[in-house]
Amino acid sequence: MRRIFILEDDPLLGEILEEHLQKRFKVTLLQEGLAAEECLLKERFDLWLLDIQVPGLNGLELLKNLRTLGFKTPAIFITSQNSSKDLKAGFEAGAHDYIRKPFDLDELDARIQNLSNLFGLGEEEEVAPGITFLANRNLLILQGKSFSLRKKEAEIFSLFLQNRGKTLTPAEIIANIWRYEETPTPSTLRSHIKSLRKLLGDELIQNIRGLGYRFG
């Protein structure tokens, strides 16, 4: 499962980004530059989303330091700075992309997908013996045969992978996968789960009566 690191000192925006991205990725969010540097020196991530104007150590200096140390992790600056000079400074610091605030979450998704395609980020994950999941392509490979998942099915499966061994209630799954304005009916969720269980079997996705579903 791909891991994304977010450096953002605006609590509201940070919460929005974390809530949106954790539907598909494992997300770590910090608000201060020095703490971010300490974290990034210790832990491996597939993608960095870095605000520039943060306390402690700004995003530009943080990325410069990491590039000097040889880190090649793809990075996107998220910032309110919008001059051509700022843009140039961001790329010279080692960024691969630059998104200006305010931005639409669909635009962010598109930029993340573009870098995922370019760098093959977390493209393939072995789920179990003989079962591989390609998150970028919403594709399951079972014993060498490929099966395309619908978008919501792939998102639900990604959520299960992030919560192996944990029982997820229907309400938790819906809250993580669907936006508020598109809340599905219980039968819609059951239909997606049924499709996944048909492919993977009841052993991997267990129906915990009266509670919800557990993967693994």
MARVOLO-837887 format. One record per residue (C-alpha): residue number from 1; x, y, z. Coordinates in steps of 0.25 Angstrom, whole numbers, m for minus. Example, Ala and Ser with C-alpha at 12.3 -4.5 7.8 and 13.67 -1.06 7.14 Angstrom:
REM residues 2
<atom><nr>1</nr><px>49</px><py>m18</py><pz>31</pz></atom>
<atom><nr>2</nr><px>55</px><py>m4</py><pz>29</pz></atom>
REM end
This chain:
REM residues 216
<atom><nr>1</nr><px>0</px><py>0</py><pz>0</pz></atom>
<atom><nr>2</nr><px>6</px><py>14</py><pz>m4</pz></atom>
<atom><nr>3</nr><px>10</px><py>23</py><pz>7</pz></atom>
<atom><nr>4</nr><px>8</px><py>38</py><pz>6</pz></atom>
<atom><nr>5</nr><px>14</px><py>48</py><pz>15</pz></atom>
<atom><nr>6</nr><px>8</px><py>62</py><pz>17</pz></atom>
<atom><nr>7</nr><px>14</px><py>74</py><pz>23</pz></atom>
<atom><nr>8</nr><px>3</px><py>85</py><pz>25</pz></atom>
<atom><nr>9</nr><px>2</px><py>95</py><pz>36</pz></atom>
<atom><nr>10</nr><px>m13</px><py>99</py><pz>33</pz></atom>
<atom><nr>11</nr><px>m20</px><py>89</py><pz>43</pz></atom>
<atom><nr>12</nr><px>m33</px><py>90</py><pz>34</pz></atom>
<atom><nr>13</nr><px>m26</px><py>87</py><pz>21</pz></atom>
<atom><nr>14</nr><px>m18</px><py>77</py><pz>27</pz></atom>
<atom><nr>15</nr><px>m30</px><py>69</py><pz>32</pz></atom>
<atom><nr>16</nr><px>m37</px><py>70</py><pz>19</pz></atom>
<atom><nr>17</nr><px>m25</px><py>65</py><pz>12</pz></atom>
<atom><nr>18</nr><px>m23</px><py>54</py><pz>22</pz></atom>
<atom><nr>19</nr><px>m37</px><py>49</py><pz>21</pz></atom>
<atom><nr>20</nr><px>m38</px><py>50</py><pz>6</pz></atom>
<atom><nr>21</nr><px>m25</px><py>42</py><pz>4</pz></atom>
<atom><nr>22</nr><px>m26</px><py>32</py><pz>15</pz></atom>
<atom><nr>23</nr><px>m37</px><py>25</py><pz>7</pz></atom>
<atom><nr>24</nr><px>m26</px><py>20</py><pz>m3</pz></atom>
<atom><nr>25</nr><px>m13</px><py>22</py><pz>4</pz></atom>
<atom><nr>26</nr><px>m6</px><py>21</py><pz>18</pz></atom>
<atom><nr>27</nr><px>m4</px><py>35</py><pz>22</pz></atom>
<atom><nr>28</nr><px>5</px><py>42</py><pz>32</pz></atom>
<atom><nr>29</nr><px>2</px><py>57</py><pz>34</pz></atom>
<atom><nr>30</nr><px>11</px><py>67</py><pz>42</pz></atom>
<atom><nr>31</nr><px>10</px><py>82</py><pz>43</pz></atom>
<atom><nr>32</nr><px>25</px><py>86</py><pz>46</pz></atom>
<atom><nr>33</nr><px>37</px><py>86</py><pz>37</pz></atom>
<atom><nr>34</nr><px>47</px><py>80</py><pz>47</pz></atom>
<atom><nr>35</nr><px>38</px><py>69</py><pz>52</pz></atom>
<atom><nr>36</nr><px>36</px><py>66</py><pz>37</pz></atom>
<atom><nr>37</nr><px>50</px><py>65</py><pz>34</pz></atom>
<atom><nr>38</nr><px>53</px><py>56</py><pz>46</pz></atom>
<atom><nr>39</nr><px>41</px><py>47</py><pz>41</pz></atom>
<atom><nr>40</nr><px>45</px><py>46</py><pz>27</pz></atom>
<atom><nr>41</nr><px>60</px><py>43</py><pz>31</pz></atom>
<atom><nr>42</nr><px>54</px><py>31</py><pz>38</pz></atom>
<atom><nr>43</nr><px>43</px><py>26</py><pz>30</pz></atom>
<atom><nr>44</nr><px>41</px><py>22</py><pz>15</pz></atom>
<atom><nr>45</nr><px>29</px><py>29</py><pz>8</pz></atom>
<atom><nr>46</nr><px>25</px><py>27</py><pz>m7</pz></atom>
<atom><nr>47</nr><px>21</px><py>42</py><pz>m8</pz></atom>
<atom><nr>48</nr><px>23</px><py>55</py><pz>m1</pz></atom>
<atom><nr>49</nr><px>13</px><py>66</py><pz>m1</pz></atom>
<atom><nr>50</nr><px>20</px><py>78</py><pz>5</pz></atom>
<atom><nr>51</nr><px>14</px><py>92</py><pz>9</pz></atom>
<atom><nr>52</nr><px>25</px><py>103</py><pz>8</pz></atom>
<atom><nr>53</nr><px>22</px><py>113</py><pz>19</pz></atom>
<atom><nr>54</nr><px>22</px><py>104</py><pz>31</pz></atom>
<atom><nr>55</nr><px>29</px><py>107</py><pz>45</pz></atom>
<atom><nr>56</nr><px>42</px><py>102</py><pz>49</pz></atom>
<atom><nr>57</nr><px>48</px><py>98</py><pz>35</pz></atom>
<atom><nr>58</nr><px>41</px><py>103</py><pz>22</pz></atom>
<atom><nr>59</nr><px>37</px><py>93</py><pz>11</pz></atom>
<atom><nr>60</nr><px>47</px><py>98</py><pz>2</pz></atom>
<atom><nr>61</nr><px>59</px><py>96</py><pz>11</pz></atom>
<atom><nr>62</nr><px>54</px><py>83</py><pz>16</pz></atom>
<atom><nr>63</nr><px>53</px><py>77</py><pz>2</pz></atom>
<atom><nr>64</nr><px>67</px><py>83</py><pz>m2</pz></atom>
<atom><nr>65</nr><px>73</px><py>76</py><pz>11</pz></atom>
<atom><nr>66</nr><px>67</px><py>63</py><pz>7</pz></atom>
<atom><nr>67</nr><px>71</px><py>64</py><pz>m8</pz></atom>
<atom><nr>68</nr><px>85</px><py>67</py><pz>m3</pz></atom>
<atom><nr>69</nr><px>85</px><py>54</py><pz>5</pz></atom>
<atom><nr>70</nr><px>81</px><py>46</py><pz>m7</pz></atom>
<atom><nr>71</nr><px>66</px><py>44</py><pz>m5</pz></atom>
<atom><nr>72</nr><px>59</px><py>43</py><pz>m18</pz></atom>
<atom><nr>73</nr><px>45</px><py>42</py><pz>m13</pz></atom>
<atom><nr>74</nr><px>35</px><py>49</py><pz>m23</pz></atom>
<atom><nr>75</nr><px>30</px><py>62</py><pz>m16</pz></atom>
<atom><nr>76</nr><px>19</px><py>72</py><pz>m19</pz></atom>
<atom><nr>77</nr><px>19</px><py>86</py><pz>m13</pz></atom>
<atom><nr>78</nr><px>5</px><py>91</py><pz>m8</pz></atom>
<atom><nr>79</nr><px>6</px><py>105</py><pz>m6</pz></atom>
<atom><nr>80</nr><px>m1</px><py>119</py><pz>m7</pz></atom>
<atom><nr>81</nr><px>11</px><py>125</py><pz>m13</pz></atom>
<atom><nr>82</nr><px>8</px><py>127</py><pz>m28</pz></atom>
<atom><nr>83</nr><px>19</px><py>135</py><pz>m35</pz></atom>
<atom><nr>84</nr><px>28</px><py>129</py><pz>m46</pz></atom>
<atom><nr>85</nr><px>40</px><py>132</py><pz>m37</pz></atom>
<atom><nr>86</nr><px>33</px><py>123</py><pz>m26</pz></atom>
<atom><nr>87</nr><px>30</px><py>113</py><pz>m36</pz></atom>
<atom><nr>88</nr><px>45</px><py>113</py><pz>m41</pz></atom>
<atom><nr>89</nr><px>50</px><py>112</py><pz>m26</pz></atom>
<atom><nr>90</nr><px>41</px><py>100</py><pz>m24</pz></atom>
<atom><nr>91</nr><px>46</px><py>92</py><pz>m36</pz></atom>
<atom><nr>92</nr><px>60</px><py>96</py><pz>m33</pz></atom>
<atom><nr>93</nr><px>59</px><py>90</py><pz>m19</pz></atom>
<atom><nr>94</nr><px>55</px><py>77</py><pz>m25</pz></atom>
<atom><nr>95</nr><px>40</px><py>77</py><pz>m26</pz></atom>
<atom><nr>96</nr><px>33</px><py>69</py><pz>m37</pz></atom>
<atom><nr>97</nr><px>20</px><py>76</py><pz>m37</pz></atom>
<atom><nr>98</nr><px>14</px><py>89</py><pz>m31</pz></atom>
<atom><nr>99</nr><px>0</px><py>91</py><pz>m27</pz></atom>
<atom><nr>100</nr><px>m6</px><py>105</py><pz>m23</pz></atom>
<atom><nr>101</nr><px>m16</px><py>107</py><pz>m12</pz></atom>
<atom><nr>102</nr><px>m27</px><py>107</py><pz>m13</pz></atom>
<atom><nr>103</nr><px>m29</px><py>95</py><pz>m21</pz></atom>
<atom><nr>104</nr><px>m39</px><py>84</py><pz>m24</pz></atom>
<atom><nr>105</nr><px>m37</px><py>70</py><pz>m18</pz></atom>
<atom><nr>106</nr><px>m39</px><py>65</py><pz>m32</pz></atom>
<atom><nr>107</nr><px>m27</px><py>73</py><pz>m37</pz></atom>
<atom><nr>108</nr><px>m19</px><py>67</py><pz>m26</pz></atom>
<atom><nr>109</nr><px>m23</px><py>53</py><pz>m29</pz></atom>
<atom><nr>110</nr><px>m19</px><py>55</py><pz>m44</pz></atom>
<atom><nr>111</nr><px>m5</px><py>60</py><pz>m40</pz></atom>
<atom><nr>112</nr><px>m3</px><py>49</py><pz>m30</pz></atom>
<atom><nr>113</nr><px>m8</px><py>39</py><pz>m41</pz></atom>
<atom><nr>114</nr><px>2</px><py>45</py><pz>m51</pz></atom>
<atom><nr>115</nr><px>14</px><py>44</py><pz>m42</pz></atom>
<atom><nr>116</nr><px>9</px><py>30</py><pz>m39</pz></atom>
<atom><nr>117</nr><px>9</px><py>26</py><pz>m53</pz></atom>
<atom><nr>118</nr><px>23</px><py>32</py><pz>m56</pz></atom>
<atom><nr>119</nr><px>29</px><py>26</py><pz>m44</pz></atom>
<atom><nr>120</nr><px>21</px><py>13</py><pz>m42</pz></atom>
<atom><nr>121</nr><px>18</px><py>17</py><pz>m28</pz></atom>
<atom><nr>122</nr><px>13</px><py>5</py><pz>m20</pz></atom>
<atom><nr>123</nr><px>7</px><py>m1</py><pz>m33</pz></atom>
<atom><nr>124</nr><px>8</px><py>m15</py><pz>m28</pz></atom>
<atom><nr>125</nr><px>5</px><py>m21</py><pz>m15</pz></atom>
<atom><nr>126</nr><px>4</px><py>m36</py><pz>m11</pz></atom>
<atom><nr>127</nr><px>m8</px><py>m38</py><pz>m3</pz></atom>
<atom><nr>128</nr><px>m7</px><py>m53</py><pz>m1</pz></atom>
<atom><nr>129</nr><px>0</px><py>m65</py><pz>m8</pz></atom>
<atom><nr>130</nr><px>m5</px><py>m64</py><pz>m22</pz></atom>
<atom><nr>131</nr><px>m13</px><py>m51</py><pz>m20</pz></atom>
<atom><nr>132</nr><px>m7</px><py>m38</py><pz>m25</pz></atom>
<atom><nr>133</nr><px>m13</px><py>m24</py><pz>m25</pz></atom>
<atom><nr>134</nr><px>m9</px><py>m13</py><pz>m34</pz></atom>
<atom><nr>135</nr><px>m15</px><py>m1</py><pz>m27</pz></atom>
<atom><nr>136</nr><px>m12</px><py>9</py><pz>m39</pz></atom>
<atom><nr>137</nr><px>m20</px><py>1</py><pz>m49</pz></atom>
<atom><nr>138</nr><px>m31</px><py>m4</py><pz>m39</pz></atom>
<atom><nr>139</nr><px>m27</px><py>m18</py><pz>m43</pz></atom>
<atom><nr>140</nr><px>m26</px><py>m31</py><pz>m36</pz></atom>
<atom><nr>141</nr><px>m18</px><py>m43</py><pz>m41</pz></atom>
<atom><nr>142</nr><px>m22</px><py>m56</py><pz>m36</pz></atom>
<atom><nr>143</nr><px>m14</px><py>m68</py><pz>m39</pz></atom>
<atom><nr>144</nr><px>m9</px><py>m61</py><pz>m52</pz></atom>
<atom><nr>145</nr><px>m22</px><py>m56</py><pz>m56</pz></atom>
<atom><nr>146</nr><px>m26</px><py>m42</py><pz>m56</pz></atom>
<atom><nr>147</nr><px>m39</px><py>m36</py><pz>m51</pz></atom>
<atom><nr>148</nr><px>m43</px><py>m21</py><pz>m52</pz></atom>
<atom><nr>149</nr><px>m50</px><py>m15</py><pz>m40</pz></atom>
<atom><nr>150</nr><px>m60</px><py>m4</py><pz>m41</pz></atom>
<atom><nr>151</nr><px>m54</px><py>9</py><pz>m34</pz></atom>
<atom><nr>152</nr><px>m62</px><py>7</py><pz>m21</pz></atom>
<atom><nr>153</nr><px>m58</px><py>m7</py><pz>m20</pz></atom>
<atom><nr>154</nr><px>m44</px><py>m4</py><pz>m22</pz></atom>
<atom><nr>155</nr><px>m45</px><py>7</py><pz>m11</pz></atom>
<atom><nr>156</nr><px>m52</px><py>m2</py><pz>m1</pz></atom>
<atom><nr>157</nr><px>m41</px><py>m13</py><pz>m4</pz></atom>
<atom><nr>158</nr><px>m30</px><py>m3</py><pz>m1</pz></atom>
<atom><nr>159</nr><px>m37</px><py>1</py><pz>12</pz></atom>
<atom><nr>160</nr><px>m37</px><py>m14</py><pz>16</pz></atom>
<atom><nr>161</nr><px>m22</px><py>m15</py><pz>13</pz></atom>
<atom><nr>162</nr><px>m20</px><py>m3</py><pz>22</pz></atom>
<atom><nr>163</nr><px>m28</px><py>m10</py><pz>33</pz></atom>
<atom><nr>164</nr><px>m24</px><py>m24</py><pz>32</pz></atom>
<atom><nr>165</nr><px>m30</px><py>m32</py><pz>44</pz></atom>
<atom><nr>166</nr><px>m39</px><py>m21</py><pz>48</pz></atom>
<atom><nr>167</nr><px>m54</px><py>m22</py><pz>48</pz></atom>
<atom><nr>168</nr><px>m59</px><py>m10</py><pz>40</pz></atom>
<atom><nr>169</nr><px>m74</px><py>m6</py><pz>42</pz></atom>
<atom><nr>170</nr><px>m82</px><py>m3</py><pz>30</pz></atom>
<atom><nr>171</nr><px>m83</px><py>12</py><pz>35</pz></atom>
<atom><nr>172</nr><px>m67</px><py>12</py><pz>36</pz></atom>
<atom><nr>173</nr><px>m66</px><py>7</py><pz>21</pz></atom>
<atom><nr>174</nr><px>m76</px><py>17</py><pz>16</pz></atom>
<atom><nr>175</nr><px>m70</px><py>29</py><pz>23</pz></atom>
<atom><nr>176</nr><px>m56</px><py>26</py><pz>18</pz></atom>
<atom><nr>177</nr><px>m60</px><py>23</py><pz>3</pz></atom>
<atom><nr>178</nr><px>m72</px><py>32</py><pz>0</pz></atom>
<atom><nr>179</nr><px>m74</px><py>47</py><pz>1</pz></atom>
<atom><nr>180</nr><px>m84</px><py>52</py><pz>10</pz></atom>
<atom><nr>181</nr><px>m93</px><py>56</py><pz>m2</pz></atom>
<atom><nr>182</nr><px>m93</px><py>43</py><pz>m8</pz></atom>
<atom><nr>183</nr><px>m95</px><py>34</py><pz>3</pz></atom>
<atom><nr>184</nr><px>m100</px><py>20</py><pz>m2</pz></atom>
<atom><nr>185</nr><px>m111</px><py>11</py><pz>3</pz></atom>
<atom><nr>186</nr><px>m107</px><py>m2</py><pz>11</pz></atom>
<atom><nr>187</nr><px>m110</px><py>m10</py><pz>m1</pz></atom>
<atom><nr>188</nr><px>m100</px><py>m3</py><pz>m10</pz></atom>
<atom><nr>189</nr><px>m89</px><py>m6</py><pz>0</pz></atom>
<atom><nr>190</nr><px>m93</px><py>m20</py><pz>1</pz></atom>
<atom><nr>191</nr><px>m93</px><py>m22</py><pz>m14</pz></atom>
<atom><nr>192</nr><px>m79</px><py>m17</py><pz>m14</pz></atom>
<atom><nr>193</nr><px>m74</px><py>m26</py><pz>m3</pz></atom>
<atom><nr>194</nr><px>m81</px><py>m38</py><pz>m10</pz></atom>
<atom><nr>195</nr><px>m74</px><py>m35</py><pz>m23</pz></atom>
<atom><nr>196</nr><px>m60</px><py>m35</py><pz>m15</pz></atom>
<atom><nr>197</nr><px>m64</px><py>m47</py><pz>m7</pz></atom>
<atom><nr>198</nr><px>m68</px><py>m54</py><pz>m20</pz></atom>
<atom><nr>199</nr><px>m54</px><py>m52</py><pz>m25</pz></atom>
<atom><nr>200</nr><px>m46</px><py>m54</py><pz>m13</pz></atom>
<atom><nr>201</nr><px>m54</px><py>m64</py><pz>m5</pz></atom>
<atom><nr>202</nr><px>m61</px><py>m63</py><pz>9</pz></atom>
<atom><nr>203</nr><px>m48</px><py>m67</py><pz>16</pz></atom>
<atom><nr>204</nr><px>m41</px><py>m54</py><pz>13</pz></atom>
<atom><nr>205</nr><px>m53</px><py>m44</py><pz>14</pz></atom>
<atom><nr>206</nr><px>m61</px><py>m50</py><pz>26</pz></atom>
<atom><nr>207</nr><px>m75</px><py>m45</py><pz>30</pz></atom>
<atom><nr>208</nr><px>m75</px><py>m43</py><pz>45</pz></atom>
<atom><nr>209</nr><px>m89</px><py>m44</py><pz>48</pz></atom>
<atom><nr>210</nr><px>m95</px><py>m32</py><pz>54</pz></atom>
<atom><nr>211</nr><px>m82</px><py>m24</py><pz>54</pz></atom>
<atom><nr>212</nr><px>m77</px><py>m23</py><pz>39</pz></atom>
<atom><nr>213</nr><px>m66</px><py>m28</py><pz>31</pz></atom>
<atom><nr>214</nr><px>m51</px><py>m33</py><pz>34</pz></atom>
<atom><nr>215</nr><px>m40</px><py>m35</py><pz>24</pz></atom>
<atom><nr>216</nr><px>m29</px><py>m45</py><pz>26</pz></atom>
REM end
